[in-house]
Amino acid sequence: MSHPTETEKCIESLIAVFQKYAGKDGNNSTLSKAEFLIFMNTELAAFTKNQKDPGVLDRMMKKLDFNNDGKLDFQEFLNLIGGLAQACHNSFLSSQKCM
């Protein structure tokens, strides 16, 4: 049996993180607003700590919630992760150009 690839491990980790925070309100297929805030303040604490605007997380959730049900499903969660990964990648590329 082969070992999981780095990409497979990353996918497993994303699913595990989503499941860790989803379901505290009884629905393990979505993140409620409260679960989203706990996720952001725990898993992305450096990002949230540096925010001067107290409403930024509320606006993020509203922007990510494409079906306007007040919750984030796994696809909507992946949009957040993808956007953050893209921003980090762009920052990495910018820092490489400066060198």
N, C-alpha and C positions, 0 to 999 in steps of 0.2 A: 504494500500500500504506500502511495507516495505522500509526501508531506505537503501541506497547503503552501501555495505560492504566497509571496508578499501581498499581492492583490487580493487573493482569497482571504488572507488574514485580515486585511483592511475591511473587506466587506463584512466578515463575521463580526469585527469590532463595531462597525457602524450599527449593525442590527442589535448587538448586545447593548450598546449605549442607549439606543432608542427604547428598547425593552426595559432597561433599568429605570427610565423615567416615565414611560407610558404605563397606564393602568392603575396608578395610585387612586384614580377617581372611579375605577371600575371598568374602564374601557382600555384594554391593552393595545388597541390598534391606532390610538391617537394620543397626542399630547394636548392636554387642556392648557389654558393660559397659565394656571398655577404651576403645572408640570414643566411647561416651557421656561418659565422664570427660574425654577429650581435648576433645570438643565443649564441654562445660560449662566447663572451665578455660580454653578459648581464646575461645569466642564469648560466654560469659556470665561472664567473669572477675570483674567487679565483684560479681556475685551470690555466686559461690563464695568470693571472697576475704573477704567480710564474714561468712561462716558460722563460728560458733564451734564447732558440732557436727561432728566429722569424719565421722559416719555419715549426714549429711543426703543426700548424693548417692546413696548406696546405697539409702536408703529411698525417695527420689524415683524411682529406676529401678524398684524393686519395685512401687511404686504405679502407675507408668505402664504397666508390662508386664502388660496385661490378660490375655493368653493364657498368661502364666507360662512363656514359652520362654527366658527369660534374655536376650532381645534386644528392641530397640524397632524395630518396623516403621514405615513412614512415617505411618500413622494414629496410632500411639502417640506418635510424635514431634510430630505436629500437636496432640495433646492437651496436650503440654508447652507448645508455643508459644502455643496458645490460652489456657491458664491464665495464662501470664506476661503476655500481652497484656491479659487481663481485669484482672489485678492492677494493671498499669500504668494502665489506663483508670480503674479505681476510685480510684487514688491521684491521678490528674489531676483527677477530679471532686471529690474531697475538698479538694484544694488550691484549686479554683475557689470552693468554698463558703466558704472561710476569707477570701477577699478581699472 
